[in-house]
């Protein structure tokens, strides 16, 4: 055997280490509580300024703004994104089933509000395809298009008012939900939408967006399907009506795609060489509007155009709050999707540029943006993938870029908006489809995801299929539930390993992955790297029994053998006393066990709980339930405590256990069946203690024999 490692310090149990280096938990806890209450109740000018800068980040970063260094980058990035907001705002308004002007409103108010309250320096807010599609489904359910609809009559204005009333109500309720989540500090909930879920969801939603735009690209006037299997219903309806395709709108769509796709590819491949990406969308909109105007495409070829776009600011009006009960369920899904995408984007660029964002403050920022904007006929907004990427690549530094973005949209609202009267809706549909390029390319992540984690790959596939086959909101819910199930499976199926010792060290590692480590004779060291709770306690118990080589039948047979042995010893003691001869064959039952037990028998069991994250009541009781019946079956020696074995077990040690876990075990009554001095700081402390006790036992036996 390799020589032992000398540790030049005392053997530390948990109690002894706490006495030497710990602190008074009650005193410190009371002190912390008093300090927290005093801090919350303290009111001063400094505290007010700190609260103001924390809740309104504009007052924090604006005084430190580096004008000469940052202003040019923010101006160029803001103007570029503002130009892109114009066609995308109008295009995504079609996804929301409202007039294009409301997309321009949604591209203005949330941008200004997020600049004031947001913490993401490179986040561009406004209209987002997925959120717009989900909102459009709600609008179509509550305000469907009449079969005999006359767009030139006065009922068209009433119809549009009803639709934007519902869309604004969704924005208002979404903002209220976010503000309530901020009040409850629930920003951490975004973590339940993992990266595979978000990417699979946005990629699948891109298919819904593309299919929903086919009718506009082909010039078909078809009703919009909602609910489960809506993608296949819409696709079947489009295929059925292909003979009625408007060839003029089809030609416009083909030309637009032939222009947009290559230029976007150039922007992507040459983004490091271009100061700003080519604003191909706004050029396409301007050219298409001019061609439609001078060629009278609307009257000659019956193409569908945007129509009247009013100039000026919208008048504040109350959303359709009476629809809250009907839209509540869909709004919750829209809220979580918008917030998850926004926070994910903010964190990505914050990590890239070395600053931090605050998820709860992001809740406040987006909550205020949606709540206030809803009173100005806006539909739900969030951070957007394409414009955020462009904002960062164009050289934006701070939230001030949102000021230049809003100025561009404001000029369009006040002056230029009516000039887009003749813009064909097919052009906006093509802009919608081409803006989803990044979402479609997320399929490229699948091979790498398969190599890294098979379970995450399954989460991606299940979420994608659920969203495509069923619906956007229902598919998202299935993806989240499936992801949580994988987490539960991972915690349930953690292996219980046997630790071995590296030669000439005090390092202990699992034997299955370190075959050069050796197991100490007679000592079984078990480790379990996971929580022990009601969901996996039976699995943990089964694993422990399997590693120790125990079965219920073996435990019962050994109990019978122990009782028979005790009976034989009592009879032998009575016989020798009657004859007046001392029995020197065995000094005790323990010596009998020791002589009958081979060196391969497990004589001591150590349980490493350093990897146990938490223990619930059921998990805490498991230790007692396993140990109590076995304690009675072990030899009556002081070293024997509750141990999950029926063999000659001397010792059970729990080392490096978390404070919270130890408190739960103590409260469950485990310490009434176990010596507190058998809880050690490290596994090597426990091993040294066992070896020392064995030496003392041998000496005691020698004295007895003499």
C-alpha positions as CSV (number, residue, x, y, z in Angstrom):
1,X,0.0,0.0,0.0
2,X,1.2,3.5,-0.7
3,X,2.4,5.5,2.3
4,X,0.0,7.7,4.1
5,X,-0.1,11.4,3.7
6,X,0.9,13.4,6.8
7,X,-1.6,16.3,7.5
8,X,0.1,18.7,9.9
9,X,-3.1,19.9,11.7
10,X,-5.7,18.5,14.0
11,X,-8.6,16.4,12.6
12,X,-11.5,18.7,12.2
13,X,-15.1,17.7,12.8
14,X,-17.8,20.1,11.6
15,X,-18.5,21.3,15.2
16,X,-14.8,21.7,16.1
17,X,-14.1,23.7,12.9
18,X,-17.2,25.9,13.5
19,X,-16.0,26.6,17.1
20,X,-12.6,27.6,15.8
21,X,-13.4,29.6,12.7
22,X,-17.2,30.1,12.6
23,X,-19.4,32.8,13.9
24,X,-22.6,33.2,16.0
25,X,-25.3,32.6,13.4
26,X,-28.1,34.0,15.6
27,X,-26.3,37.2,16.4
28,X,-25.1,37.8,12.9
29,X,-28.6,36.9,11.6
30,X,-30.3,39.4,13.9
31,X,-27.7,42.0,13.1
32,X,-28.2,41.5,9.3
33,X,-32.0,41.8,9.8
34,X,-31.6,45.0,11.8
35,X,-29.3,46.4,9.2
36,X,-31.6,45.6,6.4
37,X,-34.6,47.1,8.1
38,X,-32.6,50.2,9.0
39,X,-31.4,50.5,5.4
40,X,-34.9,50.2,4.0
41,X,-36.3,52.8,6.4
42,X,-33.5,55.3,6.0
43,X,-34.5,58.4,4.1
44,X,-31.9,60.8,2.9
45,X,-30.9,62.9,-0.1
46,X,-28.2,60.4,-1.0
47,X,-30.6,57.5,-0.7
48,X,-33.2,59.3,-2.9
49,X,-30.6,60.1,-5.5
50,X,-29.4,56.5,-5.5
51,X,-33.0,55.2,-5.9
52,X,-33.6,57.7,-8.8
53,X,-30.4,56.6,-10.6
54,X,-31.3,53.0,-10.1
55,X,-34.9,53.2,-11.3
56,X,-34.2,55.8,-14.0
57,X,-30.8,54.7,-15.5
58,X,-30.8,57.8,-17.7
59,X,-29.6,59.9,-14.7
60,X,-26.8,57.4,-14.2
61,X,-25.2,57.1,-17.6
62,X,-26.0,60.5,-19.1
63,X,-23.8,62.6,-16.7
64,X,-20.9,60.3,-17.6
65,X,-21.5,60.4,-21.3
66,X,-18.3,60.9,-23.4
67,X,-19.5,63.3,-26.0
68,X,-16.5,63.4,-28.3
69,X,-15.9,59.7,-28.2
70,X,-19.5,58.3,-28.4
71,X,-21.7,60.8,-30.1
72,X,-20.7,60.0,-33.7
73,X,-21.2,56.2,-33.2
74,X,-24.5,56.7,-31.5
75,X,-25.8,59.1,-34.2
76,X,-24.8,56.9,-37.1
77,X,-26.2,53.7,-35.4
78,X,-29.4,55.5,-34.3
79,X,-30.1,57.0,-37.8
80,X,-29.4,53.6,-39.5
81,X,-31.8,51.8,-37.2
82,X,-34.4,54.5,-37.5
83,X,-34.4,54.2,-41.3
84,X,-34.9,50.4,-40.9
85,X,-37.7,50.9,-38.4
86,X,-39.9,52.6,-41.0
87,X,-40.4,49.7,-43.4
88,X,-40.3,47.1,-40.6
89,X,-42.8,48.9,-38.5
90,X,-45.3,49.0,-41.3
91,X,-44.6,45.4,-42.3
92,X,-45.0,44.0,-38.8
93,X,-48.2,46.0,-38.4
94,X,-49.6,43.7,-41.1
95,X,-48.6,40.7,-38.9
96,X,-50.6,42.3,-36.1
97,X,-53.6,42.7,-38.4
98,X,-53.7,46.5,-38.0
99,X,-53.0,49.4,-40.3
100,X,-49.3,50.2,-41.1
101,X,-49.4,53.6,-39.3
102,X,-49.8,51.8,-35.9
103,X,-46.5,50.1,-36.6
104,X,-44.8,53.5,-37.0
105,X,-46.3,54.6,-33.6
106,X,-45.0,51.4,-32.0
107,X,-41.5,52.2,-33.5
108,X,-41.5,55.6,-31.8
109,X,-42.9,55.6,-28.2
110,X,-41.3,52.4,-26.9
111,X,-37.9,53.5,-28.2
112,X,-38.0,56.8,-26.3
113,X,-39.3,55.1,-23.1
114,X,-36.7,52.4,-23.1
115,X,-33.9,54.9,-23.6
116,X,-34.9,56.5,-20.3
117,X,-35.6,53.3,-18.2
118,X,-33.6,50.5,-19.9
119,X,-30.2,49.2,-18.9
120,X,-29.2,47.6,-22.3
121,X,-26.9,50.0,-24.1
122,X,-27.1,48.1,-27.4
123,X,-30.8,47.1,-27.3
124,X,-33.1,48.3,-30.0
125,X,-36.8,48.1,-29.1
126,X,-39.9,48.4,-31.3
127,X,-41.9,45.9,-33.4
128,X,-40.8,42.3,-33.4
129,X,-42.1,39.7,-35.8
130,X,-42.9,36.9,-33.3
131,X,-44.7,39.2,-30.8
132,X,-46.6,40.9,-33.7
133,X,-47.7,37.5,-35.0
134,X,-48.9,36.3,-31.6
135,X,-50.8,39.6,-31.1
136,X,-52.3,39.3,-34.6
137,X,-53.7,35.9,-33.6
138,X,-55.5,37.5,-30.7
139,X,-56.8,40.3,-32.9
140,X,-58.1,37.9,-35.5
141,X,-59.9,35.8,-32.9
142,X,-61.7,38.8,-31.4
143,X,-62.2,40.9,-34.5
144,X,-62.3,38.7,-37.5
145,X,-62.5,40.1,-41.0
146,X,-66.2,40.2,-42.3
147,X,-66.9,38.2,-45.4
148,X,-68.4,41.2,-47.2
149,X,-66.0,43.9,-46.2
150,X,-66.0,47.2,-48.1
151,X,-62.7,49.0,-47.4
152,X,-64.0,52.3,-48.8
153,X,-67.0,52.7,-46.5
154,X,-67.1,54.2,-43.0
155,X,-67.3,50.8,-41.4
156,X,-63.7,50.3,-42.4
157,X,-62.6,53.0,-39.9
158,X,-64.7,51.4,-37.2
159,X,-63.2,48.0,-38.0
160,X,-59.7,49.3,-37.8
161,X,-60.5,51.1,-34.5
162,X,-61.8,47.8,-33.0
163,X,-58.7,46.0,-34.1
164,X,-56.2,48.5,-32.8
165,X,-58.3,48.7,-29.6
166,X,-57.7,45.0,-29.0
167,X,-54.0,45.2,-29.9
168,X,-53.5,48.1,-27.5
169,X,-55.4,46.2,-24.8
170,X,-52.8,43.4,-25.2
171,X,-50.0,45.9,-24.9
172,X,-51.6,47.5,-21.8
173,X,-52.2,44.2,-20.0
174,X,-48.7,43.0,-21.0
175,X,-47.2,46.2,-19.5
176,X,-49.3,45.7,-16.3
177,X,-48.1,42.1,-16.0
178,X,-44.5,43.2,-16.3
179,X,-44.9,45.9,-13.7
180,X,-46.4,43.4,-11.3
181,X,-43.5,41.1,-12.0
182,X,-41.1,43.9,-11.3
183,X,-42.9,44.7,-8.0
184,X,-42.5,41.0,-7.0
185,X,-38.9,40.9,-8.3
186,X,-39.6,38.1,-10.7
187,X,-36.9,38.9,-13.2
188,X,-35.4,35.5,-12.7
189,X,-38.3,33.9,-14.4
190,X,-36.7,34.6,-17.7
191,X,-34.2,31.9,-16.9
192,X,-36.9,29.3,-17.4
193,X,-36.8,30.1,-21.1
194,X,-33.4,28.5,-21.9
195,X,-31.4,29.3,-25.0
196,X,-32.5,26.2,-26.9
197,X,-36.1,27.0,-26.1
198,X,-35.8,30.6,-27.3
199,X,-33.9,29.7,-30.5
200,X,-36.2,26.9,-31.4
201,X,-39.3,29.0,-30.7
202,X,-38.1,31.9,-32.8
203,X,-37.1,29.6,-35.6
204,X,-40.4,27.8,-35.6
205,X,-42.3,31.1,-35.4
206,X,-40.5,32.3,-38.5
207,X,-42.3,29.6,-40.4
208,X,-45.6,30.9,-39.1
209,X,-44.7,34.4,-40.2
210,X,-43.6,33.2,-43.7
211,X,-46.8,31.2,-44.3
212,X,-49.0,34.0,-43.1
213,X,-47.3,36.4,-45.6
214,X,-47.8,34.1,-48.6
215,X,-51.3,35.4,-49.3
216,X,-50.0,39.0,-49.5
217,X,-47.1,38.0,-51.7
218,X,-49.4,36.1,-54.1
219,X,-52.2,38.7,-54.0
220,X,-54.8,36.4,-52.4
221,X,-57.6,37.7,-50.2
222,X,-57.9,34.9,-47.7
223,X,-59.1,34.7,-44.1
224,X,-56.4,34.2,-41.5
225,X,-56.5,31.0,-39.5
226,X,-55.7,30.9,-35.7
227,X,-55.4,28.2,-33.1
228,X,-53.9,24.8,-33.3
229,X,-52.7,23.6,-36.7
230,X,-53.1,27.1,-38.1
231,X,-49.9,26.8,-40.2
232,X,-51.2,23.8,-42.1
233,X,-54.7,25.2,-42.5
234,X,-53.3,28.4,-43.9
235,X,-50.9,26.6,-46.2
236,X,-53.7,24.3,-47.5
237,X,-55.9,27.3,-48.2
238,X,-53.1,29.1,-50.1
239,X,-52.4,26.0,-52.2
240,X,-56.1,25.6,-52.9
241,X,-56.3,29.2,-54.2
242,X,-53.1,29.3,-56.2
243,X,-55.1,29.6,-59.5
244,X,-56.4,32.9,-58.3
245,X,-52.9,34.4,-57.8
246,X,-52.5,38.1,-58.8
247,X,-49.6,37.9,-61.3
248,X,-48.7,41.6,-60.8
249,X,-48.3,41.1,-57.0
250,X,-46.4,37.9,-57.6
251,X,-44.0,39.7,-60.0
252,X,-43.5,42.5,-57.4
253,X,-42.7,39.9,-54.7
254,X,-40.2,38.1,-56.9
255,X,-38.4,41.3,-57.8
256,X,-38.3,42.4,-54.2
257,X,-37.0,39.1,-53.0
258,X,-34.4,39.1,-55.7
259,X,-33.2,42.5,-54.5
260,X,-33.5,42.1,-50.7
261,X,-32.0,38.7,-50.3
262,X,-28.6,39.3,-52.1
263,X,-28.1,42.7,-50.5
264,X,-28.8,41.4,-47.0
265,X,-26.3,38.6,-47.7
266,X,-23.8,41.3,-48.7
267,X,-24.5,43.2,-45.4
268,X,-23.9,40.0,-43.4
269,X,-20.7,38.9,-45.2
270,X,-19.2,42.4,-45.4
271,X,-20.4,43.8,-42.0
272,X,-16.7,44.3,-40.8
273,X,-15.9,46.4,-43.9
274,X,-19.1,48.5,-44.0
275,X,-19.5,51.4,-41.6
276,X,-23.2,51.0,-41.8
277,X,-25.2,48.3,-43.6
278,X,-26.9,49.2,-46.9
279,X,-30.5,50.3,-46.0
280,X,-32.0,48.2,-48.8
281,X,-35.5,48.0,-47.2
282,X,-36.1,51.8,-47.3
283,X,-34.7,52.0,-50.9
284,X,-37.1,49.2,-51.9
285,X,-40.0,50.9,-50.2
286,X,-39.3,54.2,-51.9
287,X,-38.8,52.7,-55.4
288,X,-41.8,50.4,-55.1
289,X,-44.0,53.4,-54.0
290,X,-42.8,55.5,-56.9
291,X,-43.4,52.7,-59.5
292,X,-46.9,52.0,-58.1
293,X,-47.8,55.7,-58.2
294,X,-46.7,56.4,-61.7
295,X,-48.0,53.1,-63.1
296,X,-51.3,53.2,-61.2
297,X,-50.8,49.5,-60.3
298,X,-53.7,49.6,-57.8
299,X,-56.3,50.5,-60.4
300,X,-54.8,48.8,-63.4
301,X,-53.8,45.5,-61.8
302,X,-55.8,45.5,-58.6
303,X,-52.8,45.2,-56.3
304,X,-53.4,45.9,-52.6
305,X,-51.7,49.1,-51.3
306,X,-51.1,50.6,-47.9
307,X,-53.6,53.4,-48.3
308,X,-54.0,56.6,-46.2
309,X,-51.3,57.2,-43.6
310,X,-52.3,60.1,-41.4
311,X,-49.7,62.7,-40.5
312,X,-49.1,63.8,-36.9
313,X,-49.3,62.4,-33.4
314,X,-52.0,60.0,-32.4
315,X,-54.5,61.3,-29.9
316,X,-54.4,59.4,-26.5
317,X,-57.3,57.0,-26.1
318,X,-58.2,54.2,-23.8
319,X,-57.6,50.6,-25.1
320,X,-60.4,48.1,-25.2
321,X,-60.0,47.1,-21.5
322,X,-63.3,45.1,-21.6
323,X,-61.4,42.5,-23.6
324,X,-59.0,41.7,-20.7
325,X,-60.8,38.4,-19.7
326,X,-60.6,37.1,-23.3
327,X,-57.0,38.1,-23.9
328,X,-55.5,37.3,-20.5
329,X,-54.1,33.8,-21.4
330,X,-52.6,34.9,-24.7
331,X,-51.2,38.0,-23.2
332,X,-49.2,36.1,-20.5
333,X,-47.5,34.1,-23.3
334,X,-46.8,37.3,-25.3
335,X,-45.4,38.9,-22.2
336,X,-43.0,36.0,-21.4
337,X,-41.8,35.8,-25.1
338,X,-41.2,39.5,-25.4
339,X,-39.4,39.7,-22.1
340,X,-37.3,36.6,-22.6
341,X,-36.1,37.7,-26.1
342,X,-35.4,41.2,-24.8
343,X,-33.4,40.1,-21.8
344,X,-31.5,37.5,-23.8
345,X,-30.4,40.0,-26.4
346,X,-29.5,42.5,-23.7
347,X,-27.4,39.9,-21.8
348,X,-25.6,38.8,-25.0
349,X,-24.4,42.3,-25.9
350,X,-23.7,43.2,-22.3
351,X,-21.4,40.2,-22.0
352,X,-19.7,41.1,-25.3
353,X,-19.0,44.7,-24.3
354,X,-18.3,44.2,-20.6
355,X,-21.2,45.7,-18.7
356,X,-24.1,44.3,-16.8
357,X,-27.9,44.6,-17.1
358,X,-30.5,44.2,-14.4
359,X,-33.4,41.8,-15.3
360,X,-35.8,43.4,-12.8
361,X,-35.1,46.9,-14.2
362,X,-35.7,45.5,-17.7
363,X,-39.1,44.4,-16.5
364,X,-39.8,48.0,-15.4
365,X,-38.5,49.4,-18.6
366,X,-40.5,47.2,-20.9
367,X,-43.5,47.4,-18.6
368,X,-43.6,51.2,-18.7
369,X,-43.0,51.1,-22.5
370,X,-46.0,48.9,-23.2
371,X,-48.2,50.5,-20.6
372,X,-47.7,54.1,-21.8
373,X,-47.5,53.2,-25.5
374,X,-50.9,51.4,-25.3
375,X,-52.6,54.7,-24.7
376,X,-51.2,56.0,-28.0
377,X,-52.6,53.1,-30.2
378,X,-49.5,51.0,-30.1
379,X,-49.4,47.2,-30.0
380,X,-46.9,45.2,-27.8
381,X,-43.2,45.9,-28.4
382,X,-40.0,44.2,-27.4
383,X,-36.3,44.2,-28.3
384,X,-35.8,43.1,-31.9
385,X,-33.1,40.7,-33.3
386,X,-32.3,42.5,-36.6
387,X,-32.2,46.1,-35.4
388,X,-30.3,45.2,-32.3
389,X,-27.6,43.5,-34.3
390,X,-27.5,46.5,-36.7
391,X,-27.3,49.0,-33.8
392,X,-24.3,47.2,-32.4
393,X,-22.5,46.6,-35.7
394,X,-23.1,50.2,-36.8
395,X,-21.0,51.5,-33.8
396,X,-23.6,52.3,-31.1
397,X,-22.3,52.9,-27.6
398,X,-25.2,53.9,-25.3
399,X,-28.9,54.2,-25.1
400,X,-28.6,57.7,-26.6
401,X,-28.8,56.1,-30.1
402,X,-32.5,55.6,-29.4
403,X,-32.9,59.4,-29.5
404,X,-31.7,59.5,-33.1
405,X,-33.8,56.5,-34.0
406,X,-36.9,58.2,-32.6
407,X,-36.1,61.4,-34.5
408,X,-36.1,59.6,-37.8
409,X,-39.5,57.9,-37.1
410,X,-40.9,61.3,-35.8
411,X,-40.0,63.0,-39.1
412,X,-41.8,60.2,-41.0
413,X,-44.9,60.5,-38.7
414,X,-45.1,64.3,-39.0
415,X,-44.1,64.9,-42.7
416,X,-43.3,61.9,-44.9
417,X,-45.9,59.3,-43.8
418,X,-48.7,60.2,-46.3
419,X,-46.2,59.8,-49.2
420,X,-46.4,56.0,-48.7
421,X,-50.0,55.8,-49.8
422,X,-49.2,53.8,-52.9
423,X,-46.8,51.4,-51.2
424,X,-47.8,47.8,-52.2
425,X,-48.4,45.5,-49.3
426,X,-46.6,42.7,-51.1
427,X,-43.4,44.7,-50.6
428,X,-44.0,44.8,-46.8
429,X,-44.7,41.0,-46.9
430,X,-41.3,40.5,-48.6
431,X,-39.6,42.7,-46.0
432,X,-41.3,40.5,-43.3
433,X,-40.0,37.3,-44.8
434,X,-36.4,38.5,-45.4
435,X,-36.1,39.9,-41.9
436,X,-36.4,36.4,-40.6
437,X,-33.2,35.2,-42.2
438,X,-31.3,35.0,-38.8
439,X,-34.1,32.9,-37.3
440,X,-34.0,30.4,-40.2
441,X,-30.2,30.1,-39.9
442,X,-30.5,28.9,-36.3
443,X,-30.8,25.4,-37.7
444,X,-27.0,25.6,-38.1
445,X,-26.6,25.3,-34.3
446,X,-28.2,21.8,-34.2
447,X,-25.0,19.8,-35.0
448,X,-23.0,21.6,-32.3
449,X,-25.9,21.3,-29.9
450,X,-26.0,17.5,-30.5
451,X,-22.3,17.2,-29.7
452,X,-22.6,19.3,-26.5
453,X,-25.8,18.0,-25.0
454,X,-28.3,15.4,-26.3
455,X,-31.0,16.6,-23.9
456,X,-30.7,20.2,-25.0
457,X,-30.9,19.0,-28.6
458,X,-34.2,17.2,-27.7
459,X,-35.5,20.3,-26.1
460,X,-34.8,22.3,-29.3
461,X,-36.5,19.7,-31.5
462,X,-39.5,19.2,-29.3
463,X,-40.1,23.0,-28.9
464,X,-39.7,23.5,-32.7
465,X,-42.1,20.7,-33.6
466,X,-44.6,21.8,-31.0
467,X,-44.6,25.4,-32.3
468,X,-44.8,24.5,-35.9
469,X,-47.4,21.7,-35.6
470,X,-49.6,23.1,-32.9
471,X,-49.4,26.9,-32.4
472,X,-47.0,29.6,-31.2
473,X,-48.3,29.9,-27.6
474,X,-49.2,26.3,-27.0
475,X,-45.9,25.1,-28.5
476,X,-43.9,27.4,-26.2
477,X,-45.7,26.0,-23.2
478,X,-44.9,22.5,-24.3
479,X,-41.3,23.4,-24.8
480,X,-41.0,24.9,-21.3
481,X,-42.7,21.9,-19.7
482,X,-40.4,19.5,-21.6
483,X,-37.4,21.4,-20.6
484,X,-38.4,21.3,-16.9
485,X,-38.9,17.6,-17.2
486,X,-35.4,17.1,-18.5
487,X,-34.1,19.0,-15.5
488,X,-36.1,16.7,-13.2
489,X,-34.7,13.6,-15.0
490,X,-31.2,14.9,-14.6
491,X,-31.6,15.4,-10.8
492,X,-33.2,12.0,-10.5
493,X,-30.6,10.0,-12.4
494,X,-27.4,11.2,-10.7
495,X,-25.0,8.4,-10.0
496,X,-23.8,7.3,-6.6
497,X,-20.0,6.8,-7.0
498,X,-17.3,5.1,-4.9
499,X,-14.3,7.3,-4.2
500,X,-10.7,6.1,-4.2
501,X,-7.6,7.7,-2.9
502,X,-4.7,8.9,-5.1
503,X,-1.4,7.6,-4.0
504,X,0.6,9.8,-1.6
505,X,-2.1,12.4,-1.6
506,X,-5.2,13.3,0.3
507,X,-7.2,13.6,-2.9
508,X,-10.2,11.3,-3.4
509,X,-11.8,10.7,-6.9
510,X,-14.5,8.4,-8.4
511,X,-12.9,5.0,-9.1
512,X,-14.8,4.5,-12.4
513,X,-13.0,7.4,-14.0
514,X,-9.7,7.2,-12.1
515,X,-8.6,3.6,-12.2
516,X,-5.2,4.4,-10.7
517,X,-6.8,5.5,-7.4
518,X,-7.2,2.8,-4.8
519,X,-10.0,2.0,-2.4
520,X,-9.1,1.9,1.3
521,X,-9.4,-1.6,2.8
522,X,-12.6,-2.0,4.8
523,X,-13.7,1.6,4.1
524,X,-16.4,2.5,1.5
525,X,-16.5,6.2,0.5
526,X,-19.7,7.1,-1.3
527,X,-20.4,10.4,-3.1
528,X,-23.7,11.7,-4.6
529,X,-23.6,14.8,-6.7
530,X,-27.1,16.0,-6.7
531,X,-30.1,16.9,-4.6
532,X,-31.8,14.4,-2.4
533,X,-35.5,15.0,-2.4
534,X,-38.9,13.2,-2.6
535,X,-38.4,12.7,-6.4
536,X,-35.2,10.7,-6.2
537,X,-34.9,9.4,-2.6
538,X,-35.8,5.8,-3.7
539,X,-33.3,6.0,-6.5
540,X,-30.6,7.3,-4.1
541,X,-31.4,4.5,-1.6
542,X,-31.3,1.8,-4.4
543,X,-28.0,3.2,-5.7
544,X,-26.4,3.2,-2.2
545,X,-27.5,-0.4,-1.6
546,X,-26.2,-1.5,-4.9
547,X,-22.8,0.1,-4.4
548,X,-22.5,-1.5,-1.0
549,X,-23.6,-4.8,-2.4
550,X,-26.6,-5.1,-0.1
551,X,-30.1,-6.4,-0.7
552,X,-33.1,-6.6,1.6
553,X,-32.7,-10.4,1.7
554,X,-29.0,-10.1,2.8
555,X,-29.9,-7.6,5.5
556,X,-32.5,-9.9,6.9
557,X,-30.2,-13.0,6.8
558,X,-27.4,-11.0,8.6
559,X,-29.9,-9.8,11.2
560,X,-30.8,-13.4,11.9
561,X,-27.2,-14.4,12.1
562,X,-26.4,-11.6,14.5
563,X,-29.3,-12.6,16.8
564,X,-28.1,-16.3,16.7
565,X,-24.6,-15.2,17.5
566,X,-25.8,-13.2,20.5
567,X,-27.8,-16.2,21.8
568,X,-24.7,-18.5,21.4
569,X,-22.6,-16.1,23.4
570,X,-25.1,-15.8,26.2
571,X,-25.3,-19.6,26.4
572,X,-21.5,-19.9,26.4
573,X,-21.1,-17.3,29.1
574,X,-23.6,-19.1,31.3
575,X,-21.9,-22.4,30.8
576,X,-18.4,-21.1,31.6
577,X,-19.6,-19.2,34.7
578,X,-21.3,-22.3,36.0
579,X,-18.0,-24.3,35.7
580,X,-16.0,-21.4,37.2
581,X,-13.9,-21.0,34.1
582,X,-13.5,-17.7,32.3
583,X,-14.2,-17.8,28.6
584,X,-11.1,-16.5,26.8
585,X,-12.1,-17.5,23.3
586,X,-13.6,-14.2,22.5
587,X,-13.6,-11.1,24.7
588,X,-16.8,-9.8,23.1
589,X,-19.2,-10.1,20.3
590,X,-17.1,-7.5,18.4
591,X,-14.0,-9.8,18.5
592,X,-16.1,-12.6,17.0
593,X,-17.2,-10.3,14.2
594,X,-13.7,-9.1,13.7
595,X,-12.3,-12.6,13.4
596,X,-15.1,-13.8,11.1
597,X,-14.9,-10.7,8.9
598,X,-12.5,-10.7,6.1
599,X,-10.4,-7.7,5.1
600,X,-12.7,-7.2,2.1
601,X,-15.7,-6.7,4.3
602,X,-16.9,-3.1,4.6
603,X,-16.2,-2.0,8.1
604,X,-16.8,1.8,7.7
605,X,-18.9,3.8,5.4
606,X,-18.4,7.5,4.6
607,X,-21.0,9.5,2.8
608,X,-19.7,12.6,0.9
609,X,-22.4,15.2,0.9
610,X,-20.4,18.0,-0.6
611,X,-22.2,17.7,-3.9
612,X,-25.7,17.6,-2.4
613,X,-27.2,21.0,-3.3
614,X,-30.3,20.7,-1.2
615,X,-32.3,18.2,0.9
616,X,-36.0,18.3,1.6
617,X,-37.9,16.7,4.4
618,X,-38.3,13.3,2.6
619,X,-34.6,13.3,1.8
620,X,-33.6,14.1,5.4
621,X,-35.7,11.3,6.7
622,X,-34.2,8.9,4.3
623,X,-30.9,8.9,6.3
624,X,-32.7,8.0,9.5
625,X,-35.0,5.4,7.8
626,X,-32.0,3.7,6.2
627,X,-29.8,3.9,9.3
628,X,-32.1,2.9,12.2
629,X,-32.8,-0.7,11.3
630,X,-29.2,-1.3,10.4
631,X,-27.9,0.2,13.6
632,X,-29.5,-2.6,15.5
633,X,-27.9,-5.2,13.3
634,X,-24.4,-3.9,13.8
635,X,-22.1,-5.0,16.6
636,X,-22.6,-3.1,19.9
637,X,-19.5,-1.0,19.8
638,X,-19.3,2.8,20.5
639,X,-18.0,3.4,17.0
640,X,-21.1,2.0,15.4
641,X,-23.8,4.6,14.4
642,X,-26.7,4.5,12.0
643,X,-25.2,3.0,8.8
644,X,-26.8,1.9,5.6
645,X,-25.2,-1.6,5.8
646,X,-25.8,-4.8,7.7
647,X,-22.1,-5.8,7.7
648,X,-19.6,-5.0,10.3
649,X,-20.0,-1.3,9.8
650,X,-18.1,0.9,12.3
651,X,-18.7,4.4,11.1
652,X,-20.8,6.8,8.9
653,X,-19.3,10.2,8.1
654,X,-20.9,13.2,6.3
655,X,-18.2,15.7,5.2
656,X,-18.2,19.1,3.6
657,X,-21.9,19.3,4.0
658,X,-23.6,22.6,3.1
659,X,-24.9,24.6,6.1
660,X,-28.5,24.7,4.8
661,X,-28.4,20.9,4.3
662,X,-26.9,20.3,7.7
663,X,-29.7,22.4,9.3
664,X,-32.4,20.4,7.6
665,X,-30.7,17.1,8.6
666,X,-30.4,18.3,12.2
667,X,-34.0,19.5,12.3
668,X,-35.2,16.1,11.0
669,X,-33.8,14.4,14.1
670,X,-30.8,12.7,12.5
671,X,-28.4,13.8,15.2
672,X,-30.4,11.9,17.8
673,X,-29.3,8.7,16.1
674,X,-25.9,9.8,15.1
675,X,-22.9,11.3,16.9
676,X,-22.4,14.9,15.9
677,X,-18.6,14.3,16.2
678,X,-18.9,12.0,13.1
679,X,-19.4,14.9,10.8
680,X,-16.1,16.1,9.3
681,X,-14.8,19.0,7.3
682,X,-13.0,16.9,4.6
683,X,-13.0,13.2,3.6
684,X,-9.4,12.8,4.7
685,X,-10.2,14.0,8.2
686,X,-12.8,11.2,8.4
687,X,-10.3,8.6,7.0
688,X,-7.6,9.6,9.5
689,X,-10.1,9.4,12.3
690,X,-11.2,5.9,11.3
691,X,-7.5,4.8,11.1
692,X,-6.8,6.2,14.6
693,X,-9.8,4.5,16.1
694,X,-8.7,1.2,14.7
695,X,-5.2,1.5,16.3
696,X,-6.8,2.2,19.7
697,X,-9.1,-0.8,19.3
698,X,-6.2,-3.2,18.6
699,X,-4.3,-1.9,21.7
700,X,-7.3,-2.4,23.9
701,X,-7.7,-5.9,22.7
702,X,-4.1,-6.7,23.5
703,X,-4.4,-5.4,27.0
704,X,-7.5,-7.5,27.5
705,X,-5.7,-10.7,26.4
706,X,-2.8,-10.1,28.7
